[in-house]
Amino acid sequence: MEFALKGNVALVTGASRGIGAVIAETLAGQGARVFINYLEQREKAEAVRDRIVGQGGWAELIQADVSKLIDVRRMIDVCREKCGKIEILINNAAIPGPQKKIEEITALEWETTISINLNSVFYLTSSVIPLMKAQNYGRIVNLGSISAELGEMGISAYAASKSGLYGLTKTMALELARHNITANIVSPGYIDAGMSKTHTPDKIREKLLQRIPSRKFGTAEDVAAAILHLVSKSGGYINGQVIKINGGAA
């Protein structure tokens, strides 16, 4: 299989830590020039960049609030000015949202979660499509979640935001296929990294572990490997699909 990405330009949102950081490092390791998007944690984003550069790769930081269209358009302009193109877009940035019962969630909490987790994907994708159409090539991967498929007590805003990605991604795939642009979802299950690790109490983690046939959590590297396949030449005929990385949990 051909995984080499030499010469490709990739933008990974929310790439300062967790799964996003590993995705950025994995793509750079295959030769892609990677833009590392972050919101506030510049030091962590710098550490990701330094690891990539230390391995002989190319990476640059790009600060932006992906929930704001003006920031997204500025970010796309910076990528275009520096590299002239974007072949790969990984919509990874997300927040866990309020961990409350539905009737306890405030309108602001709901709107913030939807804005960061779902609206951002629309803003980024709609902004990058003209570039991808002009070059007649593109690979878009949106990060879903097992929560969108199964539902989870107390995280309705997060589950709803991730569920919205499914319809959006399917439509992207249909509209963009004729331009040699693919759009897919990678849907992680219970991953021992990122929000799954930092926002899940130990007692809940033990219960979640029982849902997994292998009785072990996945890793950020498991997620990144699936994404690498989708954005490389070997994954060019995969379009409009949901790739579940969950160890058989769903």
Backbone torsions as a table, in degrees:
resi	resn	phi	psi	omega
1	MET	NA	147.5	-177.0
2	GLU	-101.9	109.1	-179.6
3	PHE	-107.9	-5.9	-174.9
4	ALA	-60.9	135.7	-179.0
5	LEU	-120.8	21.7	-176.4
6	LYS	-56.2	127.0	179.3
7	GLY	93.1	-17.3	178.8
8	ASN	-75.5	148.6	176.6
9	VAL	-111.3	128.4	-177.3
10	ALA	-123.2	141.9	172.8
11	LEU	-118.0	121.6	-179.9
12	VAL	-116.8	117.6	179.7
13	THR	-85.4	151.5	-179.0
14	GLY	59.3	43.8	-170.1
15	ALA	-103.5	17.1	-178.8
16	SER	-82.1	-14.1	-176.1
17	ARG	-162.5	174.4	174.0
18	GLY	57.4	-141.6	-177.0
19	ILE	-62.2	-40.1	-179.1
20	GLY	-59.3	-41.3	178.9
21	ALA	-63.1	-42.9	-179.9
22	VAL	-67.3	-37.2	176.0
23	ILE	-60.6	-48.3	-179.8
24	ALA	-58.5	-45.0	-179.3
25	GLU	-66.9	-36.8	179.6
26	THR	-66.5	-45.2	179.5
27	LEU	-65.1	-42.0	178.4
28	ALA	-63.8	-35.2	179.2
29	GLY	-64.8	-20.0	177.0
30	GLN	-100.6	12.1	171.6
31	GLY	102.7	-2.5	-180.0
32	ALA	-72.9	147.6	168.9
33	ARG	-87.4	121.8	-168.7
34	VAL	-116.0	128.2	169.9
35	PHE	-94.1	123.8	-177.9
36	ILE	-98.3	104.8	177.9
37	ASN	-84.3	139.6	175.4
38	TYR	-146.8	162.6	178.3
39	LEU	-102.7	-59.5	-175.0
40	GLU	-124.2	-29.3	-170.2
41	GLN	-87.7	71.3	-175.9
42	ARG	-62.9	-40.9	-177.8
43	GLU	-60.5	-41.9	178.8
44	LYS	-67.7	-38.1	177.3
45	ALA	-64.5	-38.7	177.7
46	GLU	-63.2	-37.2	179.2
47	ALA	-64.9	-39.0	177.0
48	VAL	-63.9	-47.5	178.7
49	ARG	-58.6	-44.3	-177.5
50	ASP	-64.2	-37.1	177.2
51	ARG	-64.6	-41.0	179.6
52	ILE	-64.9	-48.8	-179.0
53	VAL	-64.3	-37.0	179.0
54	GLY	-63.5	-24.3	177.3
55	GLN	-93.8	9.4	177.8
56	GLY	89.3	11.4	-179.1
57	GLY	-93.6	-178.9	-179.2
58	TRP	-119.1	129.1	178.6
59	ALA	-155.4	145.7	175.1
60	GLU	-136.9	148.0	177.2
61	LEU	-85.4	149.0	176.5
62	ILE	-148.9	108.0	-177.7
63	GLN	-82.3	133.6	177.1
64	ALA	-168.5	145.8	172.0
65	ASP	-91.4	105.6	-173.2
66	VAL	-69.6	-10.3	177.0
67	SER	-84.2	-1.6	179.8
68	LYS	-116.1	121.7	-176.0
69	LEU	-60.0	-37.9	-178.7
70	ILE	-63.9	-38.0	177.3
71	ASP	-67.6	-42.2	-179.3
72	VAL	-61.5	-46.1	-179.4
73	ARG	-64.6	-37.2	175.7
74	ARG	-63.1	-42.3	-179.3
75	MET	-63.3	-43.9	178.5
76	ILE	-63.2	-39.4	178.0
77	ASP	-62.1	-40.7	179.1
78	VAL	-63.3	-45.0	178.5
79	CYS	-59.7	-44.8	-178.8
80	ARG	-65.7	-41.4	-179.8
81	GLU	-65.0	-37.0	-176.9
82	LYS	-82.3	-36.4	-173.3
83	CYS	-123.5	-14.0	177.3
84	GLY	81.6	-4.4	-175.0
85	LYS	-166.4	165.8	169.3
86	ILE	-142.4	114.5	178.0
87	GLU	-93.1	-29.2	-172.0
88	ILE	-126.4	127.0	175.3
89	LEU	-122.8	121.3	177.1
90	ILE	-113.0	108.7	179.3
91	ASN	-88.6	91.4	-174.5
92	ASN	-109.8	-26.2	-174.3
93	ALA	-57.9	133.2	180.0
94	ALA	-165.4	161.4	173.4
95	ILE	-125.6	157.1	-179.3
96	PRO	-73.7	-19.9	-178.8
97	GLY	73.9	-179.1	-178.3
98	PRO	-68.5	138.1	176.4
99	GLN	-103.0	78.4	-174.9
100	LYS	-143.0	166.1	170.7
101	LYS	-67.4	154.2	-174.7
102	ILE	-53.3	-44.8	-175.6
103	GLU	-72.3	-8.9	-179.7
104	GLU	-97.6	-10.5	-178.2
105	ILE	-75.3	132.7	178.2
106	THR	-82.5	160.8	178.6
107	ALA	-60.8	-38.4	-179.7
108	LEU	-65.8	-42.2	178.6
109	GLU	-62.4	-42.9	178.4
110	TRP	-62.5	-50.4	-176.9
111	GLU	-64.3	-37.1	178.6
112	THR	-64.9	-43.0	180.0
113	THR	-64.8	-45.9	178.9
114	ILE	-64.1	-39.2	-178.0
115	SER	-63.5	-46.6	-177.3
116	ILE	-75.3	-41.3	-172.6
117	ASN	-86.6	-28.0	-175.5
118	LEU	-119.3	-51.2	-179.6
119	ASN	-58.0	-37.5	-178.8
120	SER	-59.2	-37.2	-179.7
121	VAL	-66.4	-40.3	175.6
122	PHE	-63.7	-46.1	-179.3
123	TYR	-59.6	-48.2	-177.1
124	LEU	-66.6	-47.0	-176.7
125	THR	-66.2	-46.3	-179.4
126	SER	-63.8	-29.1	179.8
127	SER	-78.9	-29.7	-176.6
128	VAL	-92.2	-18.1	-178.3
129	ILE	-55.9	-45.0	179.4
130	PRO	-56.4	-39.1	177.2
131	LEU	-64.4	-46.0	-177.9
132	MET	-66.4	-38.7	177.5
133	LYS	-64.0	-41.2	-178.9
134	ALA	-63.0	-33.8	180.0
135	GLN	-95.3	0.3	179.8
136	ASN	52.5	44.2	179.8
137	TYR	-168.3	139.8	174.3
138	GLY	-175.8	151.5	176.6
139	ARG	-132.9	119.0	-179.9
140	ILE	-118.2	128.5	176.8
141	VAL	-128.3	124.8	177.5
142	ASN	-107.0	136.6	-179.3
143	LEU	-86.1	115.5	177.1
144	GLY	-92.3	-151.7	179.4
145	SER	-166.4	146.4	174.9
146	ILE	-60.3	-25.2	179.8
147	SER	-64.8	-28.4	178.9
148	ALA	-71.5	-24.9	-176.5
149	GLU	-93.6	-37.1	-175.4
150	LEU	-101.6	-25.9	-169.5
151	GLY	76.9	149.5	178.4
152	GLU	-143.7	137.7	178.7
153	MET	-59.2	129.6	171.7
154	GLY	85.2	4.5	179.4
155	ILE	-133.4	46.1	-175.4
156	SER	-63.0	-37.4	-179.2
157	ALA	-65.1	-44.4	178.3
158	TYR	-63.6	-47.4	-179.6
159	ALA	-60.9	-40.8	179.2
160	ALA	-66.4	-40.5	-179.6
161	SER	-64.0	-39.3	179.7
162	LYS	-74.7	-33.8	176.9
163	SER	-61.7	-37.6	179.6
164	GLY	-60.3	-27.2	179.6
165	LEU	-63.9	-28.1	-174.2
166	TYR	-66.6	-50.1	178.1
167	GLY	-65.2	-39.9	179.6
168	LEU	-63.1	-44.7	-177.9
169	THR	-67.6	-41.0	177.6
170	LYS	-59.5	-40.9	179.6
171	THR	-69.2	-40.5	175.1
172	MET	-54.2	-48.1	-176.7
173	ALA	-58.9	-42.2	-179.6
174	LEU	-67.9	-43.3	-175.5
175	GLU	-73.3	-30.6	-169.8
176	LEU	-103.1	-9.7	-174.4
177	ALA	-56.2	-39.7	-177.0
178	ARG	-67.7	-13.3	178.0
179	HIS	-100.5	15.9	-180.0
180	ASN	61.8	37.2	177.8
181	ILE	-119.2	128.3	177.6
182	THR	-108.4	153.4	176.3
183	ALA	-139.0	124.4	-178.1
184	ASN	-138.9	164.9	174.4
185	ILE	-113.5	134.9	166.1
186	VAL	-107.2	120.2	-173.4
187	SER	-111.4	99.2	179.4
188	PRO	-71.8	148.2	170.8
189	GLY	-90.5	-129.0	-178.5
190	TYR	-90.9	99.4	-174.1
191	ILE	-103.2	135.8	-178.1
192	ASP	-81.8	57.0	-179.9
193	ALA	-167.6	164.3	174.5
194	GLY	60.2	-144.9	-174.7
195	MET	-64.6	-33.8	179.6
196	SER	-59.3	-32.9	-177.4
197	LYS	-87.6	-42.4	-172.3
198	THR	-84.4	-20.5	-175.7
199	HIS	-115.1	14.4	-179.5
200	THR	-118.0	116.5	178.7
201	PRO	-59.5	153.8	-177.3
202	ASP	-57.2	-40.6	-179.4
203	LYS	-62.8	-39.1	179.0
204	ILE	-70.2	-38.0	178.9
205	ARG	-59.5	-39.5	179.6
206	GLU	-64.7	-38.9	177.5
207	LYS	-67.2	-40.2	179.6
208	LEU	-63.7	-37.7	-178.8
209	LEU	-60.1	-32.5	-179.4
210	GLN	-70.1	-17.7	179.0
211	ARG	-81.2	-14.3	-174.6
212	ILE	-96.8	120.5	-177.2
213	PRO	-54.1	-36.6	-178.2
214	SER	-81.0	-7.9	-179.2
215	ARG	58.0	38.0	173.6
216	LYS	-149.0	149.1	177.9
217	PHE	-78.8	154.4	173.8
218	GLY	-77.8	174.5	179.9
219	THR	-121.6	162.7	176.0
220	ALA	-60.1	-32.4	178.9
221	GLU	-65.6	-33.6	175.9
222	ASP	-61.3	-43.0	179.8
223	VAL	-67.5	-45.5	-178.1
224	ALA	-63.0	-34.5	-179.8
225	ALA	-64.8	-40.1	178.2
226	ALA	-65.7	-40.7	179.2
227	ILE	-64.8	-42.1	178.4
228	LEU	-56.9	-42.2	178.6
229	HIS	-62.7	-43.7	-177.1
230	LEU	-66.3	-34.4	-175.3
231	VAL	-92.0	-6.1	-179.7
232	SER	-93.7	175.3	-179.3
233	LYS	-60.4	-34.6	-176.9
234	SER	-66.7	-19.7	-179.1
235	GLY	-103.5	14.9	-173.2
236	GLY	-64.3	-19.8	-178.7
237	TYR	-101.7	8.2	175.6
238	ILE	-96.1	119.1	-174.5
239	ASN	-148.5	136.8	177.5
240	GLY	69.7	25.3	-174.2
241	GLN	-109.3	160.5	173.6
242	VAL	-111.9	112.3	179.8
243	ILE	-97.8	112.7	-175.0
244	LYS	-92.2	123.9	177.9
245	ILE	-111.8	81.6	-172.1
246	ASN	-140.6	10.0	175.8
247	GLY	66.0	19.5	179.8
248	GLY	88.0	13.8	-177.6
249	ALA	-73.1	-18.2	-180.0
250	ALA	-152.8	NA	NA
